[in-house]
Amino acid sequence: MCRLHTEGIEHGCGHYIITRKVAKDDCRNKFCMNSETHPPGRCNSCGENCKRYFDPDASQHVTNRTGDYCVQCMYWFKGEGARRRQ
């Protein structure tokens, strides 16, 4: 599967959020929708056989670190979805 080289922000909750995709390592597999060798518009079995998603990042370059939670975690840990403390 294809892999990305990315830059992003590391949040206090531990999540890494991509801010920029720097480069792509092409796997050269005709069954990978992200590869240059995948036949555009002529693939009859994309729904069941072709891989849609990238593999884990080949490299992650942290451009900034913040103590704040990411948007997804903010709701569950500090927002309305958090357990009520007594």
PDB file of N, CA, C and O in Angstrom, chain B, residues numbered from 101:
ATOM      1  N   MET B 101       0.827  -1.174   0.000  1.00  0.00           N
ATOM      2  CA  MET B 101       0.000   0.000   0.000  1.00  0.00           C
ATOM      3  C   MET B 101       0.876   1.243   0.000  1.00  0.00           C
ATOM      4  O   MET B 101       2.014   1.223   0.470  1.00  0.00           O
ATOM      5  N   CYS B 102       0.339   2.294  -0.521  1.00  0.00           N
ATOM      6  CA  CYS B 102       1.059   3.565  -0.568  1.00  0.00           C
ATOM      7  C   CYS B 102       1.167   4.157   0.838  1.00  0.00           C
ATOM      8  O   CYS B 102       0.316   3.923   1.696  1.00  0.00           O
ATOM      9  N   ARG B 103       2.219   4.917   1.047  1.00  0.00           N
ATOM     10  CA  ARG B 103       2.462   5.553   2.346  1.00  0.00           C
ATOM     11  C   ARG B 103       2.804   7.015   2.139  1.00  0.00           C
ATOM     12  O   ARG B 103       3.355   7.395   1.106  1.00  0.00           O
ATOM     13  N   LEU B 104       2.474   7.836   3.132  1.00  0.00           N
ATOM     14  CA  LEU B 104       2.722   9.271   3.059  1.00  0.00           C
ATOM     15  C   LEU B 104       3.853   9.691   3.985  1.00  0.00           C
ATOM     16  O   LEU B 104       4.104   9.061   5.012  1.00  0.00           O
ATOM     17  N   HIS B 105       4.527  10.761   3.604  1.00  0.00           N
ATOM     18  CA  HIS B 105       5.445  11.491   4.473  1.00  0.00           C
ATOM     19  C   HIS B 105       4.683  12.760   4.841  1.00  0.00           C
ATOM     20  O   HIS B 105       4.273  13.517   3.961  1.00  0.00           O
ATOM     21  N   THR B 106       4.491  12.998   6.155  1.00  0.00           N
ATOM     22  CA  THR B 106       3.623  14.095   6.575  1.00  0.00           C
ATOM     23  C   THR B 106       4.286  15.017   7.585  1.00  0.00           C
ATOM     24  O   THR B 106       5.289  14.676   8.212  1.00  0.00           O
ATOM     25  N   GLU B 107       3.690  16.202   7.721  1.00  0.00           N
ATOM     26  CA  GLU B 107       4.015  17.144   8.786  1.00  0.00           C
ATOM     27  C   GLU B 107       2.732  17.369   9.562  1.00  0.00           C
ATOM     28  O   GLU B 107       1.642  17.347   8.989  1.00  0.00           O
ATOM     29  N   GLY B 108       2.858  17.587  10.872  1.00  0.00           N
ATOM     30  CA  GLY B 108       1.640  17.781  11.646  1.00  0.00           C
ATOM     31  C   GLY B 108       1.890  18.266  13.055  1.00  0.00           C
ATOM     32  O   GLY B 108       3.020  18.556  13.448  1.00  0.00           O
ATOM     33  N   ILE B 109       0.794  18.347  13.813  1.00  0.00           N
ATOM     34  CA  ILE B 109       0.800  18.847  15.183  1.00  0.00           C
ATOM     35  C   ILE B 109       0.538  17.683  16.131  1.00  0.00           C
ATOM     36  O   ILE B 109      -0.367  16.879  15.907  1.00  0.00           O
ATOM     37  N   GLU B 110       1.338  17.601  17.192  1.00  0.00           N
ATOM     38  CA  GLU B 110       1.124  16.595  18.224  1.00  0.00           C
ATOM     39  C   GLU B 110       0.384  17.252  19.385  1.00  0.00           C
ATOM     40  O   GLU B 110       0.855  18.235  19.957  1.00  0.00           O
ATOM     41  N   HIS B 111      -0.769  16.703  19.723  1.00  0.00           N
ATOM     42  CA  HIS B 111      -1.619  17.277  20.765  1.00  0.00           C
ATOM     43  C   HIS B 111      -1.366  16.624  22.115  1.00  0.00           C
ATOM     44  O   HIS B 111      -0.743  15.566  22.197  1.00  0.00           O
ATOM     45  N   GLY B 112      -1.855  17.260  23.172  1.00  0.00           N
ATOM     46  CA  GLY B 112      -1.684  16.774  24.533  1.00  0.00           C
ATOM     47  C   GLY B 112      -2.342  15.429  24.782  1.00  0.00           C
ATOM     48  O   GLY B 112      -1.937  14.702  25.689  1.00  0.00           O
ATOM     49  N   CYS B 113      -3.350  15.088  23.992  1.00  0.00           N
ATOM     50  CA  CYS B 113      -4.034  13.801  24.136  1.00  0.00           C
ATOM     51  C   CYS B 113      -3.240  12.673  23.484  1.00  0.00           C
ATOM     52  O   CYS B 113      -3.571  11.500  23.656  1.00  0.00           O
ATOM     53  N   GLY B 114      -2.192  13.023  22.734  1.00  0.00           N
ATOM     54  CA  GLY B 114      -1.365  12.015  22.083  1.00  0.00           C
ATOM     55  C   GLY B 114      -1.619  11.862  20.595  1.00  0.00           C
ATOM     56  O   GLY B 114      -0.856  11.185  19.906  1.00  0.00           O
ATOM     57  N   HIS B 115      -2.677  12.479  20.088  1.00  0.00           N
ATOM     58  CA  HIS B 115      -2.979  12.362  18.662  1.00  0.00           C
ATOM     59  C   HIS B 115      -2.072  13.260  17.822  1.00  0.00           C
ATOM     60  O   HIS B 115      -1.691  14.356  18.235  1.00  0.00           O
ATOM     61  N   TYR B 116      -1.745  12.767  16.646  1.00  0.00           N
ATOM     62  CA  TYR B 116      -0.947  13.494  15.656  1.00  0.00           C
ATOM     63  C   TYR B 116      -1.903  13.871  14.531  1.00  0.00           C
ATOM     64  O   TYR B 116      -2.475  12.993  13.885  1.00  0.00           O
ATOM     65  N   ILE B 117      -2.081  15.169  14.288  1.00  0.00           N
ATOM     66  CA  ILE B 117      -2.996  15.651  13.258  1.00  0.00           C
ATOM     67  C   ILE B 117      -2.170  16.178  12.087  1.00  0.00           C
ATOM     68  O   ILE B 117      -1.350  17.081  12.253  1.00  0.00           O
ATOM     69  N   ILE B 118      -2.390  15.613  10.912  1.00  0.00           N
ATOM     70  CA  ILE B 118      -1.648  16.006   9.711  1.00  0.00           C
ATOM     71  C   ILE B 118      -2.056  17.407   9.271  1.00  0.00           C
ATOM     72  O   ILE B 118      -3.243  17.708   9.142  1.00  0.00           O
ATOM     73  N   THR B 119      -1.060  18.255   9.045  1.00  0.00           N
ATOM     74  CA  THR B 119      -1.324  19.589   8.504  1.00  0.00           C
ATOM     75  C   THR B 119      -0.863  19.700   7.053  1.00  0.00           C
ATOM     76  O   THR B 119      -1.350  20.547   6.304  1.00  0.00           O
ATOM     77  N   ARG B 120       0.088  18.835   6.657  1.00  0.00           N
ATOM     78  CA  ARG B 120       0.592  18.895   5.283  1.00  0.00           C
ATOM     79  C   ARG B 120       1.125  17.532   4.865  1.00  0.00           C
ATOM     80  O   ARG B 120       1.843  16.871   5.615  1.00  0.00           O
ATOM     81  N   LYS B 121       0.761  17.128   3.658  1.00  0.00           N
ATOM     82  CA  LYS B 121       1.295  15.897   3.067  1.00  0.00           C
ATOM     83  C   LYS B 121       2.485  16.292   2.206  1.00  0.00           C
ATOM     84  O   LYS B 121       2.328  16.988   1.203  1.00  0.00           O
ATOM     85  N   VAL B 122       3.679  15.846   2.596  1.00  0.00           N
ATOM     86  CA  VAL B 122       4.916  16.263   1.944  1.00  0.00           C
ATOM     87  C   VAL B 122       5.199  15.434   0.697  1.00  0.00           C
ATOM     88  O   VAL B 122       5.525  15.987  -0.353  1.00  0.00           O
ATOM     89  N   ALA B 123       5.077  14.121   0.804  1.00  0.00           N
ATOM     90  CA  ALA B 123       5.384  13.234  -0.324  1.00  0.00           C
ATOM     91  C   ALA B 123       4.633  11.921  -0.156  1.00  0.00           C
ATOM     92  O   ALA B 123       4.079  11.629   0.904  1.00  0.00           O
ATOM     93  N   LYS B 124       4.628  11.133  -1.236  1.00  0.00           N
ATOM     94  CA  LYS B 124       3.962   9.831  -1.209  1.00  0.00           C
ATOM     95  C   LYS B 124       4.923   8.776  -1.735  1.00  0.00           C
ATOM     96  O   LYS B 124       5.572   8.973  -2.763  1.00  0.00           O
ATOM     97  N   ASP B 125       5.013   7.643  -1.018  1.00  0.00           N
ATOM     98  CA  ASP B 125       5.746   6.475  -1.502  1.00  0.00           C
ATOM     99  C   ASP B 125       4.743   5.604  -2.246  1.00  0.00           C
ATOM    100  O   ASP B 125       3.830   5.049  -1.635  1.00  0.00           O
ATOM    101  N   ASP B 126       4.904   5.482  -3.552  1.00  0.00           N
ATOM    102  CA  ASP B 126       3.977   4.707  -4.373  1.00  0.00           C
ATOM    103  C   ASP B 126       4.331   3.227  -4.278  1.00  0.00           C
ATOM    104  O   ASP B 126       5.484   2.847  -4.486  1.00  0.00           O
ATOM    105  N   CYS B 127       3.342   2.394  -3.966  1.00  0.00           N
ATOM    106  CA  CYS B 127       3.575   0.954  -3.823  1.00  0.00           C
ATOM    107  C   CYS B 127       3.602   0.234  -5.175  1.00  0.00           C
ATOM    108  O   CYS B 127       4.014  -0.924  -5.252  1.00  0.00           O
ATOM    109  N   ARG B 128       3.168   0.912  -6.231  1.00  0.00           N
ATOM    110  CA  ARG B 128       3.156   0.374  -7.601  1.00  0.00           C
ATOM    111  C   ARG B 128       2.271  -0.875  -7.721  1.00  0.00           C
ATOM    112  O   ARG B 128       2.552  -1.756  -8.533  1.00  0.00           O
ATOM    113  N   ASN B 129       1.211  -0.952  -6.919  1.00  0.00           N
ATOM    114  CA  ASN B 129       0.285  -2.080  -6.936  1.00  0.00           C
ATOM    115  C   ASN B 129      -0.972  -1.665  -7.692  1.00  0.00           C
ATOM    116  O   ASN B 129      -1.581  -0.649  -7.358  1.00  0.00           O
ATOM    117  N   LYS B 130      -1.370  -2.431  -8.703  1.00  0.00           N
ATOM    118  CA  LYS B 130      -2.530  -2.050  -9.511  1.00  0.00           C
ATOM    119  C   LYS B 130      -3.844  -2.194  -8.744  1.00  0.00           C
ATOM    120  O   LYS B 130      -4.882  -1.730  -9.215  1.00  0.00           O
ATOM    121  N   PHE B 131      -3.814  -2.831  -7.564  1.00  0.00           N
ATOM    122  CA  PHE B 131      -5.011  -2.961  -6.731  1.00  0.00           C
ATOM    123  C   PHE B 131      -5.071  -1.915  -5.620  1.00  0.00           C
ATOM    124  O   PHE B 131      -5.917  -2.011  -4.731  1.00  0.00           O
ATOM    125  N   CYS B 132      -4.196  -0.929  -5.658  1.00  0.00           N
ATOM    126  CA  CYS B 132      -4.191   0.173  -4.693  1.00  0.00           C
ATOM    127  C   CYS B 132      -4.723   1.414  -5.404  1.00  0.00           C
ATOM    128  O   CYS B 132      -4.148   1.854  -6.399  1.00  0.00           O
ATOM    129  N   MET B 133      -5.815   1.977  -4.900  1.00  0.00           N
ATOM    130  CA  MET B 133      -6.444   3.131  -5.548  1.00  0.00           C
ATOM    131  C   MET B 133      -5.574   4.386  -5.500  1.00  0.00           C
ATOM    132  O   MET B 133      -5.797   5.314  -6.277  1.00  0.00           O
ATOM    133  N   ASN B 134      -4.584   4.432  -4.602  1.00  0.00           N
ATOM    134  CA  ASN B 134      -3.712   5.597  -4.470  1.00  0.00           C
ATOM    135  C   ASN B 134      -2.460   5.497  -5.330  1.00  0.00           C
ATOM    136  O   ASN B 134      -1.684   6.450  -5.403  1.00  0.00           O
ATOM    137  N   SER B 135      -2.254   4.365  -5.977  1.00  0.00           N
ATOM    138  CA  SER B 135      -1.066   4.148  -6.795  1.00  0.00           C
ATOM    139  C   SER B 135      -1.256   4.688  -8.211  1.00  0.00           C
ATOM    140  O   SER B 135      -2.370   4.734  -8.732  1.00  0.00           O
ATOM    141  N   GLU B 136      -0.157   5.088  -8.812  1.00  0.00           N
ATOM    142  CA  GLU B 136      -0.191   5.556 -10.204  1.00  0.00           C
ATOM    143  C   GLU B 136      -0.493   4.416 -11.170  1.00  0.00           C
ATOM    144  O   GLU B 136      -0.915   4.669 -12.298  1.00  0.00           O
ATOM    145  N   THR B 137      -0.286   3.169 -10.756  1.00  0.00           N
ATOM    146  CA  THR B 137      -0.521   2.027 -11.641  1.00  0.00           C
ATOM    147  C   THR B 137      -1.970   1.542 -11.612  1.00  0.00           C
ATOM    148  O   THR B 137      -2.335   0.665 -12.395  1.00  0.00           O
ATOM    149  N   HIS B 138      -2.804   2.091 -10.725  1.00  0.00           N
ATOM    150  CA  HIS B 138      -4.223   1.709 -10.672  1.00  0.00           C
ATOM    151  C   HIS B 138      -4.919   2.249 -11.919  1.00  0.00           C
ATOM    152  O   HIS B 138      -4.799   3.438 -12.216  1.00  0.00           O
ATOM    153  N   PRO B 139      -5.645   1.403 -12.656  1.00  0.00           N
ATOM    154  CA  PRO B 139      -6.291   1.860 -13.892  1.00  0.00           C
ATOM    155  C   PRO B 139      -7.439   2.832 -13.608  1.00  0.00           C
ATOM    156  O   PRO B 139      -8.432   2.435 -12.998  1.00  0.00           O
ATOM    157  N   PRO B 140      -7.330   4.080 -14.027  1.00  0.00           N
ATOM    158  CA  PRO B 140      -8.373   5.071 -13.730  1.00  0.00           C
ATOM    159  C   PRO B 140      -9.654   4.816 -14.525  1.00  0.00           C
ATOM    160  O   PRO B 140      -9.630   4.757 -15.754  1.00  0.00           O
ATOM    161  N   GLY B 141     -10.770   4.667 -13.812  1.00  0.00           N
ATOM    162  CA  GLY B 141     -12.067   4.537 -14.453  1.00  0.00           C
ATOM    163  C   GLY B 141     -12.346   3.208 -15.125  1.00  0.00           C
ATOM    164  O   GLY B 141     -13.470   2.984 -15.575  1.00  0.00           O
ATOM    165  N   ARG B 142     -11.368   2.315 -15.210  1.00  0.00           N
ATOM    166  CA  ARG B 142     -11.568   1.035 -15.898  1.00  0.00           C
ATOM    167  C   ARG B 142     -11.558  -0.148 -14.938  1.00  0.00           C
ATOM    168  O   ARG B 142     -11.606  -1.297 -15.378  1.00  0.00           O
ATOM    169  N   CYS B 143     -11.497   0.108 -13.664  1.00  0.00           N
ATOM    170  CA  CYS B 143     -11.414  -0.978 -12.688  1.00  0.00           C
ATOM    171  C   CYS B 143     -12.824  -1.434 -12.326  1.00  0.00           C
ATOM    172  O   CYS B 143     -13.593  -0.672 -11.739  1.00  0.00           O
ATOM    173  N   ASN B 144     -13.165  -2.668 -12.672  1.00  0.00           N
ATOM    174  CA  ASN B 144     -14.504  -3.198 -12.426  1.00  0.00           C
ATOM    175  C   ASN B 144     -14.689  -3.744 -11.017  1.00  0.00           C
ATOM    176  O   ASN B 144     -15.824  -3.945 -10.585  1.00  0.00           O
ATOM    177  N   SER B 145     -13.607  -3.987 -10.296  1.00  0.00           N
ATOM    178  CA  SER B 145     -13.720  -4.635  -8.985  1.00  0.00           C
ATOM    179  C   SER B 145     -13.234  -3.750  -7.843  1.00  0.00           C
ATOM    180  O   SER B 145     -12.807  -4.264  -6.809  1.00  0.00           O
ATOM    181  N   CYS B 146     -13.290  -2.444  -8.008  1.00  0.00           N
ATOM    182  CA  CYS B 146     -12.784  -1.544  -6.968  1.00  0.00           C
ATOM    183  C   CYS B 146     -13.519  -1.704  -5.640  1.00  0.00           C
ATOM    184  O   CYS B 146     -12.909  -1.571  -4.579  1.00  0.00           O
ATOM    185  N   GLY B 147     -14.802  -1.983  -5.683  1.00  0.00           N
ATOM    186  CA  GLY B 147     -15.579  -2.076  -4.457  1.00  0.00           C
ATOM    187  C   GLY B 147     -15.122  -3.166  -3.511  1.00  0.00           C
ATOM    188  O   GLY B 147     -15.229  -3.010  -2.295  1.00  0.00           O
ATOM    189  N   GLU B 148     -14.616  -4.264  -4.039  1.00  0.00           N
ATOM    190  CA  GLU B 148     -14.277  -5.391  -3.173  1.00  0.00           C
ATOM    191  C   GLU B 148     -12.800  -5.749  -3.151  1.00  0.00           C
ATOM    192  O   GLU B 148     -12.326  -6.299  -2.157  1.00  0.00           O
ATOM    193  N   ASN B 149     -12.066  -5.460  -4.201  1.00  0.00           N
ATOM    194  CA  ASN B 149     -10.675  -5.914  -4.277  1.00  0.00           C
ATOM    195  C   ASN B 149      -9.631  -4.826  -4.073  1.00  0.00           C
ATOM    196  O   ASN B 149      -8.547  -5.112  -3.565  1.00  0.00           O
ATOM    197  N   CYS B 150      -9.918  -3.612  -4.446  1.00  0.00           N
ATOM    198  CA  CYS B 150      -8.897  -2.561  -4.394  1.00  0.00           C
ATOM    199  C   CYS B 150      -8.826  -1.902  -3.018  1.00  0.00           C
ATOM    200  O   CYS B 150      -9.844  -1.683  -2.362  1.00  0.00           O
ATOM    201  N   LYS B 151      -7.610  -1.596  -2.603  1.00  0.00           N
ATOM    202  CA  LYS B 151      -7.372  -0.955  -1.311  1.00  0.00           C
ATOM    203  C   LYS B 151      -7.585   0.547  -1.453  1.00  0.00           C
ATOM    204  O   LYS B 151      -7.025   1.173  -2.353  1.00  0.00           O
ATOM    205  N   ARG B 152      -8.390   1.123  -0.571  1.00  0.00           N
ATOM    206  CA  ARG B 152      -8.751   2.540  -0.643  1.00  0.00           C
ATOM    207  C   ARG B 152      -7.848   3.437   0.190  1.00  0.00           C
ATOM    208  O   ARG B 152      -7.663   4.606  -0.148  1.00  0.00           O
ATOM    209  N   TYR B 153      -7.290   2.918   1.260  1.00  0.00           N
ATOM    210  CA  TYR B 153      -6.639   3.764   2.245  1.00  0.00           C
ATOM    211  C   TYR B 153      -5.122   3.601   2.215  1.00  0.00           C
ATOM    212  O   TYR B 153      -4.593   2.599   1.735  1.00  0.00           O
ATOM    213  N   PHE B 154      -4.444   4.614   2.741  1.00  0.00           N
ATOM    214  CA  PHE B 154      -2.992   4.585   2.856  1.00  0.00           C
ATOM    215  C   PHE B 154      -2.590   3.706   4.037  1.00  0.00           C
ATOM    216  O   PHE B 154      -3.349   3.561   4.995  1.00  0.00           O
ATOM    217  N   ASP B 155      -1.402   3.124   3.967  1.00  0.00           N
ATOM    218  CA  ASP B 155      -0.810   2.447   5.112  1.00  0.00           C
ATOM    219  C   ASP B 155      -0.356   3.525   6.103  1.00  0.00           C
ATOM    220  O   ASP B 155      -0.411   4.712   5.784  1.00  0.00           O
ATOM    221  N   PRO B 156       0.092   3.126   7.304  1.00  0.00           N
ATOM    222  CA  PRO B 156       0.598   4.136   8.247  1.00  0.00           C
ATOM    223  C   PRO B 156       1.693   4.985   7.605  1.00  0.00           C
ATOM    224  O   PRO B 156       2.407   4.536   6.709  1.00  0.00           O
ATOM    225  N   ASP B 157       1.805   6.212   8.083  1.00  0.00           N
ATOM    226  CA  ASP B 157       2.763   7.152   7.500  1.00  0.00           C
ATOM    227  C   ASP B 157       4.179   6.582   7.481  1.00  0.00           C
ATOM    228  O   ASP B 157       4.611   5.924   8.427  1.00  0.00           O
ATOM    229  N   ALA B 158       4.883   6.847   6.396  1.00  0.00           N
ATOM    230  CA  ALA B 158       6.282   6.438   6.285  1.00  0.00           C
ATOM    231  C   ALA B 158       7.133   7.275   7.233  1.00  0.00           C
ATOM    232  O   ALA B 158       8.089   6.773   7.823  1.00  0.00           O
ATOM    233  N   SER B 159       6.782   8.557   7.378  1.00  0.00           N
ATOM    234  CA  SER B 159       7.462   9.435   8.329  1.00  0.00           C
ATOM    235  C   SER B 159       6.502  10.520   8.788  1.00  0.00           C
ATOM    236  O   SER B 159       5.657  10.991   8.028  1.00  0.00           O
ATOM    237  N   GLN B 160       6.653  10.907  10.052  1.00  0.00           N
ATOM    238  CA  GLN B 160       5.849  11.985  10.625  1.00  0.00           C
ATOM    239  C   GLN B 160       6.802  13.017  11.195  1.00  0.00           C
ATOM    240  O   GLN B 160       7.591  12.714  12.091  1.00  0.00           O
ATOM    241  N   HIS B 161       6.732  14.234  10.680  1.00  0.00           N
ATOM    242  CA  HIS B 161       7.566  15.321  11.168  1.00  0.00           C
ATOM    243  C   HIS B 161       6.683  16.239  12.003  1.00  0.00           C
ATOM    244  O   HIS B 161       5.785  16.890  11.471  1.00  0.00           O
ATOM    245  N   VAL B 162       6.936  16.293  13.317  1.00  0.00           N
ATOM    246  CA  VAL B 162       6.134  17.123  14.213  1.00  0.00           C
ATOM    247  C   VAL B 162       6.610  18.563  14.084  1.00  0.00           C
ATOM    248  O   VAL B 162       7.754  18.878  14.412  1.00  0.00           O
ATOM    249  N   THR B 163       5.723  19.441  13.603  1.00  0.00           N
ATOM    250  CA  THR B 163       6.072  20.849  13.420  1.00  0.00           C
ATOM    251  C   THR B 163       5.710  21.689  14.628  1.00  0.00           C
ATOM    252  O   THR B 163       6.240  22.786  14.805  1.00  0.00           O
ATOM    253  N   ASN B 164       4.799  21.179  15.473  1.00  0.00           N
ATOM    254  CA  ASN B 164       4.363  21.920  16.650  1.00  0.00           C
ATOM    255  C   ASN B 164       3.806  20.935  17.672  1.00  0.00           C
ATOM    256  O   ASN B 164       3.182  19.938  17.309  1.00  0.00           O
ATOM    257  N   ARG B 165       4.037  21.222  18.952  1.00  0.00           N
ATOM    258  CA  ARG B 165       3.444  20.434  20.033  1.00  0.00           C
ATOM    259  C   ARG B 165       2.580  21.367  20.863  1.00  0.00           C
ATOM    260  O   ARG B 165       2.966  22.497  21.163  1.00  0.00           O
ATOM    261  N   THR B 166       1.406  20.874  21.229  1.00  0.00           N
ATOM    262  CA  THR B 166       0.511  21.669  22.048  1.00  0.00           C
ATOM    263  C   THR B 166      -0.041  20.807  23.174  1.00  0.00           C
ATOM    264  O   THR B 166      -0.230  19.603  23.006  1.00  0.00           O
ATOM    265  N   GLY B 167      -0.294  21.419  24.306  1.00  0.00           N
ATOM    266  CA  GLY B 167      -0.866  20.702  25.436  1.00  0.00           C
ATOM    267  C   GLY B 167      -2.369  20.516  25.319  1.00  0.00           C
ATOM    268  O   GLY B 167      -2.961  19.743  26.073  1.00  0.00           O
ATOM    269  N   ASP B 168      -2.985  21.214  24.386  1.00  0.00           N
ATOM    270  CA  ASP B 168      -4.435  21.116  24.191  1.00  0.00           C
ATOM    271  C   ASP B 168      -4.807  19.773  23.588  1.00  0.00           C
ATOM    272  O   ASP B 168      -4.014  19.141  22.890  1.00  0.00           O
ATOM    273  N   TYR B 169      -6.035  19.352  23.874  1.00  0.00           N
ATOM    274  CA  TYR B 169      -6.562  18.146  23.255  1.00  0.00           C
ATOM    275  C   TYR B 169      -6.976  18.454  21.821  1.00  0.00           C
ATOM    276  O   TYR B 169      -7.286  19.599  21.494  1.00  0.00           O
ATOM    277  N   CYS B 170      -6.980  17.436  20.967  1.00  0.00           N
ATOM    278  CA  CYS B 170      -7.464  17.621  19.598  1.00  0.00           C
ATOM    279  C   CYS B 170      -8.983  17.806  19.635  1.00  0.00           C
ATOM    280  O   CYS B 170      -9.611  17.568  20.666  1.00  0.00           O
ATOM    281  N   VAL B 171      -9.565  18.223  18.533  1.00  0.00           N
ATOM    282  CA  VAL B 171     -10.999  18.514  18.471  1.00  0.00           C
ATOM    283  C   VAL B 171     -11.833  17.292  18.851  1.00  0.00           C
ATOM    284  O   VAL B 171     -12.824  17.421  19.569  1.00  0.00           O
ATOM    285  N   GLN B 172     -11.444  16.111  18.378  1.00  0.00           N
ATOM    286  CA  GLN B 172     -12.209  14.906  18.659  1.00  0.00           C
ATOM    287  C   GLN B 172     -12.181  14.545  20.148  1.00  0.00           C
ATOM    288  O   GLN B 172     -13.199  14.117  20.693  1.00  0.00           O
ATOM    289  N   CYS B 173     -11.053  14.706  20.802  1.00  0.00           N
ATOM    290  CA  CYS B 173     -10.938  14.355  22.219  1.00  0.00           C
ATOM    291  C   CYS B 173     -11.512  15.433  23.134  1.00  0.00           C
ATOM    292  O   CYS B 173     -11.954  15.127  24.242  1.00  0.00           O
ATOM    293  N   MET B 174     -11.512  16.667  22.697  1.00  0.00           N
ATOM    294  CA  MET B 174     -12.002  17.773  23.522  1.00  0.00           C
ATOM    295  C   MET B 174     -13.435  17.504  23.991  1.00  0.00           C
ATOM    296  O   MET B 174     -13.746  17.716  25.163  1.00  0.00           O
ATOM    297  N   TYR B 175     -14.298  17.047  23.105  1.00  0.00           N
ATOM    298  CA  TYR B 175     -15.697  16.778  23.450  1.00  0.00           C
ATOM    299  C   TYR B 175     -15.800  15.717  24.544  1.00  0.00           C
ATOM    300  O   TYR B 175     -16.554  15.880  25.503  1.00  0.00           O
ATOM    301  N   TRP B 176     -15.039  14.629  24.398  1.00  0.00           N
ATOM    302  CA  TRP B 176     -15.171  13.498  25.313  1.00  0.00           C
ATOM    303  C   TRP B 176     -14.475  13.699  26.653  1.00  0.00           C
ATOM    304  O   TRP B 176     -14.905  13.128  27.656  1.00  0.00           O
ATOM    305  N   PHE B 177     -13.430  14.480  26.695  1.00  0.00           N
ATOM    306  CA  PHE B 177     -12.674  14.617  27.937  1.00  0.00           C
ATOM    307  C   PHE B 177     -12.859  15.950  28.643  1.00  0.00           C
ATOM    308  O   PHE B 177     -12.683  16.030  29.859  1.00  0.00           O
ATOM    309  N   LYS B 178     -13.211  16.999  27.905  1.00  0.00           N
ATOM    310  CA  LYS B 178     -13.356  18.309  28.536  1.00  0.00           C
ATOM    311  C   LYS B 178     -14.659  19.006  28.165  1.00  0.00           C
ATOM    312  O   LYS B 178     -14.967  20.069  28.705  1.00  0.00           O
ATOM    313  N   GLY B 179     -15.422  18.422  27.254  1.00  0.00           N
ATOM    314  CA  GLY B 179     -16.654  19.045  26.782  1.00  0.00           C
ATOM    315  C   GLY B 179     -17.897  18.377  27.332  1.00  0.00           C
ATOM    316  O   GLY B 179     -17.881  17.807  28.424  1.00  0.00           O
ATOM    317  N   GLU B 180     -18.979  18.452  26.565  1.00  0.00           N
ATOM    318  CA  GLU B 180     -20.275  17.930  26.992  1.00  0.00           C
ATOM    319  C   GLU B 180     -20.303  16.410  27.134  1.00  0.00           C
ATOM    320  O   GLU B 180     -21.133  15.880  27.873  1.00  0.00           O
ATOM    321  N   GLY B 181     -19.422  15.710  26.448  1.00  0.00           N
ATOM    322  CA  GLY B 181     -19.413  14.251  26.519  1.00  0.00           C
ATOM    323  C   GLY B 181     -18.654  13.700  27.714  1.00  0.00           C
ATOM    324  O   GLY B 181     -18.679  12.495  27.961  1.00  0.00           O
ATOM    325  N   ALA B 182     -17.977  14.573  28.462  1.00  0.00           N
ATOM    326  CA  ALA B 182     -17.184  14.123  29.606  1.00  0.00           C
ATOM    327  C   ALA B 182     -18.091  13.657  30.742  1.00  0.00           C
ATOM    328  O   ALA B 182     -19.202  14.162  30.910  1.00  0.00           O
ATOM    329  N   ARG B 183     -17.610  12.699  31.511  1.00  0.00           N
ATOM    330  CA  ARG B 183     -18.368  12.246  32.684  1.00  0.00           C
ATOM    331  C   ARG B 183     -18.447  13.374  33.688  1.00  0.00           C
ATOM    332  O   ARG B 183     -17.501  14.139  33.875  1.00  0.00           O
ATOM    333  N   ARG B 184     -19.576  13.456  34.316  1.00  0.00           N
ATOM    334  CA  ARG B 184     -19.760  14.476  35.349  1.00  0.00           C
ATOM    335  C   ARG B 184     -18.929  14.106  36.571  1.00  0.00           C
ATOM    336  O   ARG B 184     -19.006  12.983  37.069  1.00  0.00           O
ATOM    337  N   ARG B 185     -18.157  15.033  37.037  1.00  0.00           N
ATOM    338  CA  ARG B 185     -17.322  14.803  38.219  1.00  0.00           C
ATOM    339  C   ARG B 185     -18.097  15.217  39.462  1.00  0.00           C
ATOM    340  O   ARG B 185     -18.842  16.197  39.453  1.00  0.00           O
ATOM    341  N   GLN B 186     -17.909  14.460  40.517  1.00  0.00           N
ATOM    342  CA  GLN B 186     -18.655  14.761  41.743  1.00  0.00           C
ATOM    343  C   GLN B 186     -17.783  15.353  42.798  1.00  0.00           C
ATOM    344  O   GLN B 186     -18.259  15.663  43.890  1.00  0.00           O
TER     345      GLN B 186
END
